[in-house]
Amino acid sequence: MSIAVNTKNDVFLLNTKSTSYAFGVDDRGLIRHLYWGKRIDSVEELEIPQLTEVSTNDPVFEITKEEFPVHGGLRYKEHCLKATFADGTRELVYQYCGYDVEKAEDWEELIVHLRDDHYEFFMDLRYRVYPQYDLMERSVELKNQMDSPIQIEKLHSAQFHIPYEGLNFSNVHGHWGAEQQRFVQKVNYGKIIIENRRGISTHNHNPYFILDRDATETSGEVYFGALRLSGNFSGVVEQTQYGETLVQMGLNSHDCLLELAPGESFTAPSILCGYSDSGFETMSHNLHRFARNYLLREGCRPVLYNSWEATEFHVNSQDQIKLAKQAGELGAELFVLDDGWFGERHSTQNGLGDWYVNEGKFPNGLEELISAVNDLGMMFGIWVEPEMVNPKAQLYQQHPDWIYHYETRVSDTSRVQYVLNVTKPEVREFIYNMLDNLLTRYDIDYIKWDANRPISQTGPQRDIWYKHIQTVYDIVKELKEKHPNVLFEACASGGGRIDYGILGIFDDFWTSDNTDAYDRLYIQDAYSRIYPIKAMRAWVTDCPNFLSGRVIPLKFRYHSAMMGTLGVGCNILKFTPEEIELSKEMIRQYKEIRPIIQEGDFYRLENPSANEYFLYEYRKEDRGVLFAFLPQSKVGHRGTTIRLRGLDGDGRYTLNTPEGPVTKSGSYLMNRGLDLRLSGDYASVIIPFVKESED
């Protein structure tokens, strides 16, 4: 049983396999946090400490470790909820009204009922426990049971209390082409704010928090949480003057106002959270396993070829068929036709919104290309950007009122396009019908859904920052119900939609438009902290790389991309015979190890060398694979020692090293380790291994 309640003292204990979370209701009716950490088994042992004020300038409400602080009274701290009632009251006073417990096969959920002491306004704090994953999911549901509306000015989904000072906070920063740049900073007095205000992208920060006490991959305490929301979010981390660290995350209140009509309810996006006393590795494994088993579609992702970098907008049926034939020869399983196939789409200037096949480029329709792709034994995919429209497009000429805009202002363009107001029922219907018709008429297996500019000039409604992405979610979910075999990739001008809100609704993440194989090692490492490898799409592309200008050997480029779901984006018609043979071999090898990569556990291994080796391990059951990269050889060409993790110490493992097979015990490989020396620049190696049978 995951949820235990001491009804005498109104104390709640939520247990996973190895962690516990506890809170209770005190004598003032406040919901107070009590504990978060390693598992404790007895709810009866938990006590609610008596609170006393430090001074009249430090009221009890400031000191109280509230689970869900609201705006009002002698509260000057960060609050999770601020609301305005129809009579102008802007203060909340909640009362505890009991609880319920709901159960399913994989989880139990505690719902704590609160209501305002004057208004028929209810707040349900929701705690869903996933025992086998050592994770919990927190949210709040608001209910307006009055005859008048309520305005919600601020809503964070939960507050977390961590009983330490001087913690390390880590997240990612970045911009287009440089997403997922990990940073770590010490938490001190003052507040750390992470947020997104653009409506579509998460290039700059990502909606999660990681706080640790000088943890490593395998040791130390780590507290973490990932908000299940794409778009405008905010998070705040604060070390208080009372000896703890607070974290809140939820909807960004920037330009946002939600209105709850009479009888209406609203559930805030949830936060998937957990605790580890054994470092970052446990955090990543718990989140990855939950995502693979609970959110993502079953089955391995196919090796894809995408035509964008080979042709850009200059697509036509015959050239695409030539690329498809070569891609099939290399071993690709999915051919994706990118931008340029529709309307008058010859550049960024026109076409978006006019989703008909360009007859000049495809005189025999898409059927000719799709048939050729299918005859080659490959699936077919296609690029769309449904949320956007070009000013020159027929759609905009017919429906200029369909975009976000102000009547008295000149509408903003970015990348020569407007953003469609998808919250309008007619726009939502247009997008759904367009995609449904596309998927019904053509044999399409894969949709690459792009979004290449932020939202602006949203009009008088201040709830579209949330409703826009929810509409996108709903369209895709409805399409997948009707077309259950179609895979959807989330692409937003690169890695702009990577979060647990969209994960599972979409099946793949485009991690970044930056496909430089060296840059990708950093991007992929940071991504792996929170997000599952199975959804990380990575491409091999041409050199010099269009962003970095670097020239990197093709083998290194393949190895870097093989760390995720492999794709190829080169102009393969220009490949030399040697590049063709290497590509065939790399794709063949990837297919062999793909179940381990996409469905196994991922380990970021320690590098003890003065040389900058990147070392990674994947393991699924008795099979595994090591990746080693040396971008630049330096410091006397030193080698490294790879110490594996997660093996059976008594088992014996055979590794297929470049020098030949090596068989060692699990304890040897984890403690002594495997010596490896790469030389030169952009050197890399993949070493598969297998546990020997005990027969």
C-alpha positions as CSV (number, residue, x, y, z in Angstrom):
1,M,0.0,0.0,0.0
2,S,1.5,3.3,-1.2
3,I,-0.6,5.7,0.8
4,A,-1.0,5.6,4.6
5,V,-3.1,8.0,6.6
6,N,-3.1,8.7,10.3
7,T,-6.6,9.8,10.6
8,K,-6.2,10.8,14.3
9,N,-3.6,13.4,13.5
10,D,-4.4,14.0,9.8
11,V,-1.0,13.0,8.6
12,F,-0.3,11.5,5.2
13,L,2.6,9.3,4.2
14,L,3.2,8.5,0.5
15,N,5.6,5.6,-0.2
16,T,7.3,4.4,-3.3
17,K,9.7,1.5,-3.5
18,S,12.5,3.4,-1.7
19,T,11.3,6.9,-1.0
20,S,8.7,8.7,1.2
21,Y,6.8,11.9,1.1
22,A,4.8,13.2,4.1
23,F,2.6,16.1,5.1
24,G,-0.2,16.8,7.5
25,V,-2.9,19.2,8.6
26,D,-1.9,21.3,11.7
27,D,-4.1,22.9,14.4
28,R,-4.6,26.0,12.3
29,G,-5.9,24.0,9.3
30,L,-2.7,24.6,7.3
31,I,-1.4,21.8,5.0
32,R,2.2,21.4,6.2
33,H,5.1,19.6,4.6
34,L,6.8,17.1,6.9
35,Y,9.3,15.0,5.0
36,W,10.8,14.0,1.6
37,G,13.6,11.5,1.3
38,K,14.5,7.9,1.9
39,R,11.7,5.6,2.8
40,I,10.2,5.5,6.3
41,D,7.4,3.0,7.0
42,S,5.3,4.2,9.9
43,V,2.9,7.1,9.5
44,E,2.3,6.9,13.2
45,E,5.8,8.1,13.9
46,L,5.3,11.4,12.0
47,E,4.6,14.5,14.1
48,I,3.6,18.0,13.2
49,P,6.0,20.4,15.0
50,Q,4.5,23.3,16.9
51,L,5.2,26.6,15.3
52,T,6.1,29.8,17.0
53,E,6.8,33.2,15.5
54,V,10.3,34.5,15.4
55,S,8.9,38.0,15.7
56,T,6.0,40.0,14.5
57,N,7.9,40.6,11.3
58,D,8.3,36.8,10.8
59,P,4.7,35.6,11.1
60,V,3.8,32.0,11.3
61,F,2.5,32.0,7.7
62,E,6.0,32.9,6.6
63,I,7.7,30.1,8.6
64,T,5.1,27.4,7.8
65,K,6.2,24.8,5.3
66,E,3.0,24.9,3.3
67,E,2.3,22.3,0.7
68,F,0.4,24.8,-1.4
69,P,0.8,28.4,-0.2
70,V,-1.9,30.8,-1.5
71,H,-1.9,34.6,-1.8
72,G,-3.3,36.5,1.2
73,G,-2.9,37.5,4.8
74,L,0.5,37.6,6.4
75,R,2.1,35.7,3.5
76,Y,4.9,37.5,1.7
77,K,6.6,34.4,0.3
78,E,6.1,32.9,-3.2
79,H,2.6,31.6,-3.5
80,C,1.2,28.9,-5.8
81,L,-2.2,30.5,-6.3
82,K,-3.5,34.0,-6.6
83,A,-7.2,34.6,-7.5
84,T,-9.6,37.5,-7.8
85,F,-13.3,36.9,-6.9
86,A,-16.1,38.8,-8.6
87,D,-16.5,41.2,-5.6
88,G,-12.9,42.2,-5.9
89,T,-11.5,40.1,-3.0
90,R,-7.9,39.0,-3.8
91,E,-7.2,36.9,-0.8
92,L,-7.6,33.2,-0.3
93,V,-8.2,31.5,3.0
94,Y,-8.4,27.7,2.7
95,Q,-10.0,25.1,5.0
96,Y,-9.2,21.3,5.0
97,C,-12.2,19.3,4.0
98,G,-11.0,15.7,4.0
99,Y,-9.4,13.4,1.4
100,D,-10.0,10.6,-1.0
101,V,-7.8,7.8,-2.3
102,E,-8.1,6.4,-5.9
103,K,-6.3,3.3,-7.1
104,A,-5.3,1.8,-10.4
105,E,-3.0,-1.1,-11.4
106,D,0.1,1.1,-11.6
107,W,-0.6,3.9,-9.2
108,E,-2.5,5.2,-6.2
109,E,-3.6,8.8,-5.9
110,L,-4.3,10.9,-2.8
111,I,-6.7,13.8,-3.3
112,V,-6.7,16.4,-0.4
113,H,-9.8,18.6,-0.5
114,L,-9.5,22.3,0.4
115,R,-12.1,25.0,0.0
116,D,-12.2,28.8,0.6
117,D,-13.7,29.6,4.0
118,H,-16.2,32.1,2.4
119,Y,-16.5,31.3,-1.3
120,E,-17.6,28.1,-3.0
121,F,-14.1,27.8,-4.5
122,F,-12.4,24.4,-4.1
123,M,-8.8,23.3,-4.4
124,D,-8.0,19.6,-4.7
125,L,-4.3,18.8,-4.1
126,R,-3.5,15.7,-6.1
127,Y,-0.6,13.3,-5.3
128,R,-0.3,10.3,-7.6
129,V,2.3,7.7,-6.5
130,Y,4.1,5.3,-8.9
131,P,5.8,2.9,-6.5
132,Q,7.7,0.8,-9.0
133,Y,9.3,3.9,-10.6
134,D,10.1,5.7,-7.3
135,L,8.2,8.7,-8.7
136,M,5.3,10.9,-7.6
137,E,3.1,13.2,-9.7
138,R,1.7,16.4,-8.1
139,S,-1.0,18.8,-9.4
140,V,-4.0,20.9,-8.2
141,E,-7.5,21.0,-9.5
142,L,-9.5,24.2,-9.1
143,K,-13.3,24.2,-9.0
144,N,-15.7,27.2,-9.2
145,Q,-19.1,26.3,-7.7
146,M,-20.3,29.9,-7.5
147,D,-22.6,31.9,-9.8
148,S,-19.9,34.3,-10.7
149,P,-16.5,33.8,-12.5
150,I,-13.1,33.7,-10.8
151,Q,-10.0,35.1,-12.3
152,I,-6.8,33.1,-11.8
153,E,-3.8,35.4,-11.8
154,K,-1.1,32.9,-10.9
155,L,-1.0,29.2,-10.7
156,H,1.9,27.0,-9.9
157,S,1.2,23.3,-9.7
158,A,3.0,22.5,-6.4
159,Q,5.6,23.7,-4.0
160,F,8.5,21.5,-2.8
161,H,10.4,21.8,0.4
162,I,14.0,20.6,0.6
163,P,15.6,20.7,4.1
164,Y,19.0,22.0,3.1
165,E,20.9,25.2,2.2
166,G,23.7,25.6,-0.3
167,L,22.3,23.2,-2.9
168,N,23.4,22.9,-6.5
169,F,20.7,23.8,-9.1
170,S,21.0,22.5,-12.6
171,N,19.0,23.1,-15.7
172,V,19.8,24.0,-19.3
173,H,20.1,27.3,-21.1
174,G,20.4,28.0,-24.8
175,H,18.9,29.3,-28.0
176,W,18.2,28.1,-31.5
177,G,21.1,25.8,-32.6
178,A,22.5,25.7,-29.0
179,E,19.7,24.0,-27.1
180,Q,20.3,21.8,-24.0
181,Q,23.4,23.6,-22.7
182,R,23.7,22.3,-19.2
183,F,24.5,24.7,-16.3
184,V,25.0,24.2,-12.6
185,Q,24.9,27.1,-10.1
186,K,25.0,27.3,-6.3
187,V,21.7,28.2,-4.6
188,N,22.2,31.1,-2.2
189,Y,20.0,33.9,-0.9
190,G,17.8,35.4,-3.5
191,K,15.7,33.6,-6.1
192,I,16.6,31.7,-9.3
193,I,13.9,32.0,-12.0
194,I,13.7,29.9,-15.0
195,E,10.9,30.5,-17.5
196,N,9.7,30.6,-21.1
197,R,7.5,33.4,-22.5
198,R,7.4,32.6,-26.2
199,G,4.4,30.3,-26.2
200,I,6.0,27.7,-28.4
201,S,9.7,27.1,-27.6
202,T,11.8,25.9,-24.7
203,H,15.1,26.7,-26.3
204,N,16.1,29.0,-23.4
205,H,15.2,27.0,-20.3
206,N,13.5,23.6,-19.8
207,P,10.6,23.0,-17.4
208,Y,12.4,20.9,-14.8
209,F,14.5,21.3,-11.7
210,I,17.4,19.3,-10.3
211,L,18.7,20.2,-6.9
212,D,21.6,18.2,-5.4
213,R,23.9,18.1,-2.4
214,D,27.2,17.8,-4.3
215,A,26.0,14.6,-5.9
216,T,27.8,12.5,-8.5
217,E,26.3,10.0,-11.0
218,T,26.3,7.3,-8.3
219,S,26.3,9.1,-4.9
220,G,24.6,11.9,-3.1
221,E,21.1,13.3,-2.6
222,V,19.2,14.6,-5.6
223,Y,15.7,16.1,-5.7
224,F,14.1,16.6,-9.1
225,G,10.8,17.5,-10.8
226,A,9.7,17.8,-14.5
227,L,6.6,19.9,-15.4
228,R,4.3,18.3,-17.9
229,L,3.8,21.4,-20.0
230,S,5.0,22.8,-23.3
231,G,5.1,26.5,-23.8
232,N,5.0,29.3,-21.2
233,F,6.1,27.9,-17.8
234,S,7.9,29.4,-14.9
235,G,9.9,28.0,-12.0
236,V,11.4,29.5,-8.9
237,V,14.1,28.2,-6.6
238,E,14.6,30.0,-3.3
239,Q,16.8,29.4,-0.3
240,T,14.9,30.9,2.6
241,Q,16.1,32.6,5.7
242,Y,14.6,29.7,7.7
243,G,17.1,27.1,6.6
244,E,15.4,25.3,3.7
245,T,15.1,25.5,-0.1
246,L,11.8,26.0,-1.9
247,V,10.8,25.1,-5.4
248,Q,7.7,25.9,-7.4
249,M,6.8,25.3,-11.0
250,G,3.7,25.9,-13.1
251,L,2.1,28.2,-15.6
252,N,3.9,31.4,-16.3
253,S,1.9,34.3,-15.0
254,H,3.4,36.6,-17.7
255,D,0.5,38.1,-19.7
256,C,-1.6,35.1,-18.5
257,L,-5.0,35.2,-16.9
258,L,-7.3,32.2,-16.6
259,E,-11.0,32.7,-16.0
260,L,-13.0,30.0,-14.3
261,A,-16.7,30.3,-15.3
262,P,-19.4,29.2,-12.9
263,G,-19.4,25.4,-12.5
264,E,-16.0,25.2,-14.4
265,S,-12.9,23.4,-13.1
266,F,-9.3,23.5,-14.2
267,T,-6.5,21.1,-13.5
268,A,-3.0,22.5,-13.6
269,P,-0.2,20.7,-15.5
270,S,1.3,18.1,-13.2
271,I,4.9,17.8,-12.0
272,L,6.6,14.4,-12.2
273,C,9.0,14.4,-9.2
274,G,11.3,12.2,-7.2
275,Y,14.2,11.8,-4.8
276,S,17.5,9.8,-5.1
277,D,20.1,9.2,-2.5
278,S,22.4,7.5,-5.0
279,G,23.1,10.3,-7.5
280,F,21.9,11.5,-10.9
281,E,22.0,8.0,-12.4
282,T,19.0,6.8,-10.3
283,M,17.1,10.0,-11.2
284,S,17.6,9.4,-14.9
285,H,16.8,5.7,-14.8
286,N,13.6,6.3,-12.9
287,L,12.4,9.0,-15.3
288,H,13.6,7.0,-18.4
289,R,11.9,3.8,-17.4
290,F,8.6,5.7,-16.6
291,A,8.7,7.4,-19.9
292,R,9.5,4.2,-21.9
293,N,7.0,2.0,-20.1
294,Y,4.2,4.4,-19.2
295,L,4.2,7.2,-21.8
296,L,5.9,6.2,-25.0
297,R,4.5,3.9,-27.7
298,E,5.9,0.4,-27.8
299,G,8.4,-0.7,-30.4
300,C,11.7,0.6,-31.6
301,R,11.9,3.8,-33.7
302,P,12.9,3.3,-37.3
303,V,16.1,4.5,-39.0
304,L,15.0,7.5,-41.0
305,Y,16.3,9.4,-44.0
306,N,15.3,13.1,-44.3
307,S,15.7,14.9,-47.5
308,W,15.9,18.5,-46.2
309,E,19.7,19.1,-46.3
310,A,20.0,17.4,-49.7
311,T,17.3,19.5,-51.5
312,E,15.9,22.1,-49.1
313,F,12.9,23.7,-50.9
314,H,14.0,22.4,-54.3
315,V,12.0,19.2,-54.1
316,N,10.5,17.2,-57.0
317,S,9.3,13.7,-57.3
318,Q,12.1,12.3,-59.4
319,D,14.9,13.7,-57.2
320,Q,13.2,12.5,-54.1
321,I,12.8,9.0,-55.6
322,K,16.6,9.0,-56.4
323,L,17.3,9.9,-52.8
324,A,14.8,7.2,-51.6
325,K,16.5,4.5,-53.7
326,Q,19.9,5.4,-52.2
327,A,18.5,5.6,-48.7
328,G,17.0,2.2,-49.1
329,E,20.3,0.8,-50.3
330,L,22.0,2.2,-47.1
331,G,19.4,0.5,-44.9
332,A,17.0,3.3,-44.0
333,E,13.5,2.2,-43.0
334,L,11.7,5.5,-43.2
335,F,11.9,8.2,-45.9
336,V,10.8,11.6,-44.8
337,L,9.9,14.3,-47.3
338,D,10.6,17.6,-45.6
339,D,9.6,21.2,-46.4
340,G,8.8,22.4,-49.9
341,W,6.2,19.8,-51.2
342,F,3.0,21.9,-50.9
343,G,1.4,25.1,-52.2
344,E,3.7,27.8,-53.7
345,R,6.4,26.7,-51.3
346,H,9.7,27.6,-53.0
347,S,11.2,29.5,-50.0
348,T,10.1,30.8,-46.6
349,Q,8.1,33.5,-48.4
350,N,4.9,31.5,-49.3
351,G,3.0,28.3,-49.0
352,L,2.4,27.8,-45.3
353,G,-1.3,27.2,-44.9
354,D,-1.9,26.0,-48.4
355,W,-1.6,22.3,-47.8
356,Y,-2.2,21.0,-51.3
357,V,0.5,19.1,-53.3
358,N,2.4,21.3,-55.7
359,E,1.7,19.9,-59.1
360,G,4.8,21.4,-60.7
361,K,7.0,19.4,-58.3
362,F,4.8,16.3,-58.1
363,P,2.9,16.1,-61.5
364,N,1.7,12.6,-60.7
365,G,0.8,13.5,-57.1
366,L,2.5,12.3,-53.9
367,E,1.3,8.8,-54.8
368,E,4.3,8.3,-57.2
369,L,6.9,9.1,-54.5
370,I,5.1,7.1,-51.8
371,S,4.6,4.1,-54.0
372,A,8.3,4.2,-54.9
373,V,9.3,4.5,-51.2
374,N,7.0,1.6,-50.2
375,D,8.3,-0.6,-53.1
376,L,11.8,-0.1,-51.6
377,G,10.5,-1.5,-48.3
378,M,10.5,1.8,-46.5
379,M,7.8,3.7,-44.6
380,F,6.9,7.3,-45.8
381,G,6.9,10.4,-43.7
382,I,6.2,14.1,-44.4
383,W,6.9,17.5,-42.9
384,V,4.1,20.0,-41.9
385,E,3.9,23.2,-40.0
386,P,0.2,23.4,-39.2
387,E,0.2,26.3,-36.7
388,M,1.6,28.8,-39.2
389,V,0.6,30.7,-42.3
390,N,2.5,32.9,-44.7
391,P,1.0,36.4,-45.6
392,K,1.0,35.5,-49.3
393,A,-0.8,32.2,-48.7
394,Q,-4.3,31.7,-50.0
395,L,-5.4,30.7,-46.5
396,Y,-4.4,34.0,-45.1
397,Q,-6.0,35.9,-48.0
398,Q,-9.2,34.1,-47.3
399,H,-9.1,34.2,-43.5
400,P,-6.9,37.2,-42.2
401,D,-8.8,37.0,-38.9
402,W,-7.4,33.5,-38.2
403,I,-4.0,34.7,-36.9
404,Y,-3.1,36.2,-33.5
405,H,-3.3,39.9,-33.9
406,Y,-4.6,43.2,-32.7
407,E,-6.9,45.2,-34.9
408,T,-5.0,48.4,-34.3
409,R,-1.5,47.1,-34.9
410,V,0.6,45.8,-37.8
411,S,0.8,42.1,-37.4
412,D,4.2,40.7,-36.5
413,T,6.0,38.4,-38.9
414,S,8.9,36.1,-38.0
415,R,10.4,33.9,-40.7
416,V,7.8,35.5,-43.0
417,Q,4.9,33.9,-41.2
418,Y,2.1,34.5,-38.8
419,V,0.9,32.2,-36.0
420,L,-2.6,30.8,-36.5
421,N,-5.0,31.2,-33.5
422,V,-5.5,27.5,-33.0
423,T,-7.9,28.2,-30.1
424,K,-10.5,29.4,-32.6
425,P,-12.8,26.4,-33.3
426,E,-12.7,27.0,-37.0
427,V,-8.9,27.0,-37.1
428,R,-8.7,23.9,-35.0
429,E,-11.1,22.2,-37.3
430,F,-9.1,23.3,-40.4
431,I,-5.8,21.9,-39.0
432,Y,-7.4,18.6,-37.9
433,N,-9.2,18.1,-41.2
434,M,-6.1,19.0,-43.2
435,L,-4.0,16.4,-41.4
436,D,-6.8,13.8,-41.3
437,N,-7.3,14.2,-45.1
438,L,-3.5,13.9,-45.6
439,L,-3.3,10.7,-43.5
440,T,-6.5,9.2,-45.0
441,R,-5.6,9.9,-48.6
442,Y,-1.9,8.9,-48.5
443,D,0.0,6.0,-47.0
444,I,1.8,8.2,-44.5
445,D,3.6,6.6,-41.5
446,Y,5.3,9.6,-39.9
447,I,4.5,13.3,-39.4
448,K,7.2,15.7,-38.6
449,W,5.3,18.6,-37.0
450,D,7.4,21.8,-36.9
451,A,6.8,25.3,-35.4
452,N,9.4,27.9,-36.4
453,R,8.4,31.1,-34.6
454,P,7.2,32.3,-31.2
455,I,3.7,33.6,-30.5
456,S,3.0,37.3,-30.3
457,Q,0.2,39.8,-30.4
458,T,-2.2,37.3,-28.8
459,G,-5.2,39.6,-28.8
460,P,-7.5,40.3,-25.9
461,Q,-7.6,36.8,-24.5
462,R,-4.9,36.1,-21.9
463,D,-5.4,32.4,-21.6
464,I,-4.1,31.4,-25.1
465,W,-0.6,30.9,-23.9
466,Y,-1.9,27.7,-22.2
467,K,-4.8,26.9,-24.5
468,H,-2.7,27.0,-27.7
469,I,-0.5,24.1,-26.7
470,Q,-3.4,22.2,-25.2
471,T,-5.2,22.5,-28.6
472,V,-2.1,21.1,-30.3
473,Y,-2.1,18.2,-27.9
474,D,-5.8,17.5,-28.5
475,I,-5.4,17.6,-32.3
476,V,-2.6,15.1,-32.2
477,K,-4.3,12.8,-29.7
478,E,-7.5,12.8,-31.9
479,L,-5.5,12.1,-35.0
480,K,-3.7,9.2,-33.3
481,E,-7.0,7.7,-32.3
482,K,-8.1,7.6,-35.9
483,H,-4.6,6.8,-37.4
484,P,-3.0,4.7,-34.6
485,N,0.0,3.6,-36.5
486,V,1.3,7.0,-37.4
487,L,4.4,8.3,-35.5
488,F,4.6,12.0,-34.7
489,E,7.8,14.0,-34.2
490,A,7.8,17.2,-32.2
491,C,10.0,19.7,-33.9
492,A,9.9,23.4,-33.0
493,S,12.6,25.3,-34.8
494,G,15.0,22.7,-33.5
495,G,14.6,21.5,-29.9
496,G,11.9,23.9,-28.9
497,R,9.4,21.3,-27.6
498,I,11.2,18.9,-25.3
499,D,9.2,18.3,-22.2
500,Y,7.1,15.8,-20.3
501,G,3.9,17.5,-21.4
502,I,4.3,16.6,-25.1
503,L,6.2,13.3,-24.5
504,G,3.9,10.4,-25.3
505,I,1.5,12.6,-27.3
506,F,4.4,12.9,-29.8
507,D,6.7,10.0,-30.2
508,D,10.0,11.6,-31.3
509,F,11.8,14.8,-30.3
510,W,14.0,16.7,-32.7
511,T,16.7,17.7,-30.3
512,S,18.3,20.5,-32.2
513,D,18.9,21.9,-35.7
514,N,22.5,21.8,-34.7
515,T,23.7,18.4,-36.1
516,D,27.4,19.0,-35.5
517,A,28.5,15.6,-34.1
518,Y,30.7,17.2,-31.4
519,D,28.2,19.8,-30.3
520,R,25.6,17.0,-30.1
521,L,27.6,15.1,-27.5
522,Y,26.9,18.0,-25.1
523,I,23.3,18.4,-26.2
524,Q,22.6,14.7,-25.9
525,D,24.3,14.4,-22.5
526,A,22.2,17.2,-21.0
527,Y,19.0,15.8,-22.6
528,S,19.7,12.4,-21.1
529,R,19.5,13.8,-17.5
530,I,15.7,13.9,-17.7
531,Y,14.4,12.6,-21.1
532,P,14.4,9.1,-22.5
533,I,16.9,8.1,-25.2
534,K,14.1,6.4,-27.1
535,A,12.6,9.8,-28.1
536,M,15.9,11.5,-29.0
537,R,16.1,11.8,-32.7
538,A,19.7,12.4,-34.0
539,W,21.0,12.8,-37.5
540,V,24.2,12.2,-39.5
541,T,24.6,15.3,-41.8
542,D,27.1,16.7,-44.3
543,C,30.4,18.5,-43.6
544,P,31.4,21.2,-43.3
545,N,28.5,21.5,-40.8
546,F,26.3,24.4,-41.7
547,L,26.4,25.9,-38.2
548,S,29.9,25.1,-36.9
549,G,31.8,24.9,-40.1
550,R,33.6,21.8,-38.7
551,V,34.7,18.8,-40.7
552,I,34.2,15.6,-38.7
553,P,34.9,12.1,-40.0
554,L,31.7,10.3,-41.1
555,K,32.3,7.4,-38.6
556,F,32.4,9.8,-35.7
557,R,29.2,11.5,-37.0
558,Y,27.5,8.1,-37.2
559,H,28.6,7.1,-33.7
560,S,27.3,10.4,-32.2
561,A,23.9,10.0,-33.9
562,M,23.7,6.3,-33.0
563,M,23.4,7.4,-29.3
564,G,19.7,8.2,-30.0
565,T,17.2,7.2,-32.6
566,L,19.3,7.3,-35.8
567,G,18.6,9.4,-38.8
568,V,20.5,10.4,-41.9
569,G,20.2,13.9,-43.4
570,C,23.2,14.0,-45.8
571,N,23.0,14.5,-49.6
572,I,23.6,10.8,-50.0
573,L,23.7,11.1,-53.8
574,K,27.1,12.7,-53.4
575,F,28.5,9.9,-51.2
576,T,31.7,8.2,-52.4
577,P,31.8,4.4,-52.6
578,E,33.7,4.4,-49.3
579,E,31.0,6.5,-47.6
580,I,28.3,4.3,-49.0
581,E,29.9,1.2,-47.6
582,L,30.6,2.8,-44.2
583,S,27.0,4.0,-44.0
584,K,25.7,0.5,-44.8
585,E,27.9,-0.9,-42.0
586,M,27.0,1.7,-39.5
587,I,23.2,1.4,-40.1
588,R,23.5,-2.4,-40.0
589,Q,25.3,-2.2,-36.7
590,Y,22.8,0.3,-35.3
591,K,19.9,-2.1,-36.1
592,E,21.7,-4.8,-34.1
593,I,22.2,-2.7,-31.0
594,R,19.0,-0.6,-31.4
595,P,16.9,-2.4,-28.8
596,I,19.7,-1.8,-26.2
597,I,20.0,1.9,-27.2
598,Q,16.3,2.7,-27.3
599,E,15.0,0.5,-24.6
600,G,17.9,-0.1,-22.2
601,D,19.3,1.7,-19.3
602,F,21.7,4.6,-20.0
603,Y,24.8,5.4,-18.0
604,R,27.0,8.5,-18.2
605,L,30.4,7.0,-17.3
606,E,33.2,8.7,-15.5
607,N,36.3,9.7,-17.5
608,P,39.4,9.6,-15.3
609,S,41.7,10.7,-18.1
610,A,43.2,14.2,-18.6
611,N,42.0,13.8,-22.2
612,E,38.4,14.7,-22.8
613,Y,36.8,11.4,-23.5
614,F,33.0,11.1,-23.6
615,L,32.1,7.6,-22.3
616,Y,28.6,6.1,-22.2
617,E,27.1,2.7,-21.6
618,Y,23.7,1.2,-22.6
619,R,22.5,-2.0,-21.1
620,K,19.4,-4.1,-21.6
621,E,19.2,-7.5,-19.8
622,D,22.3,-9.5,-20.8
623,R,23.4,-7.2,-23.6
624,G,25.1,-3.9,-23.6
625,V,27.2,-1.4,-25.7
626,L,29.8,1.1,-24.9
627,F,30.4,4.4,-26.7
628,A,33.7,6.2,-26.5
629,F,34.6,9.5,-28.1
630,L,37.8,11.5,-28.2
631,P,37.1,14.8,-30.1
632,Q,40.7,16.0,-29.7
633,S,43.8,14.1,-28.7
634,K,46.0,16.0,-26.3
635,V,47.9,15.7,-23.0
636,G,50.4,13.2,-24.2
637,H,47.8,11.1,-26.1
638,R,46.7,9.6,-22.8
639,G,44.2,6.8,-22.7
640,T,41.3,6.3,-20.3
641,T,39.8,3.6,-18.2
642,I,36.2,2.7,-18.7
643,R,34.5,1.5,-15.5
644,L,31.1,0.0,-16.4
645,R,28.1,0.1,-14.1
646,G,25.1,-2.0,-13.4
647,L,26.6,-5.4,-14.2
648,D,26.3,-8.7,-12.3
649,G,29.6,-8.8,-10.3
650,D,29.7,-12.6,-10.5
651,G,28.8,-12.8,-14.1
652,R,31.3,-12.9,-17.0
653,Y,31.0,-10.5,-20.0
654,T,32.6,-10.7,-23.4
655,L,33.4,-7.3,-25.0
656,N,34.1,-7.0,-28.8
657,T,36.9,-4.5,-28.6
658,P,38.8,-3.2,-31.7
659,E,41.7,-5.5,-30.6
660,G,39.4,-8.6,-30.4
661,P,37.1,-10.2,-27.8
662,V,37.9,-9.7,-24.1
663,T,36.1,-11.7,-21.4
664,K,36.1,-10.4,-17.9
665,S,34.0,-10.6,-14.7
666,G,31.4,-8.0,-13.9
667,S,33.3,-7.0,-10.8
668,Y,36.5,-6.6,-12.8
669,L,34.8,-4.4,-15.4
670,M,33.1,-2.2,-12.7
671,N,36.0,-1.9,-10.4
672,R,39.3,-2.3,-12.4
673,G,37.7,-1.3,-15.7
674,L,38.7,-1.6,-19.3
675,D,41.7,0.3,-20.6
676,L,41.1,2.2,-23.9
677,R,43.3,4.5,-25.9
678,L,42.1,6.4,-28.9
679,S,44.4,8.7,-30.9
680,G,44.0,11.6,-33.3
681,D,41.1,14.0,-33.5
682,Y,37.5,12.9,-33.7
683,A,38.2,9.3,-32.8
684,S,35.4,7.0,-31.6
685,V,34.6,3.4,-31.0
686,I,31.5,1.3,-30.2
687,I,32.1,-1.8,-28.1
688,P,29.2,-4.2,-27.8
689,F,29.2,-6.7,-24.9
690,V,27.2,-9.7,-23.7
691,K,26.9,-11.6,-20.5
692,E,28.0,-15.2,-21.0
693,S,25.6,-18.0,-20.3
694,E,26.1,-19.8,-17.0
695,D,25.5,-23.2,-18.7
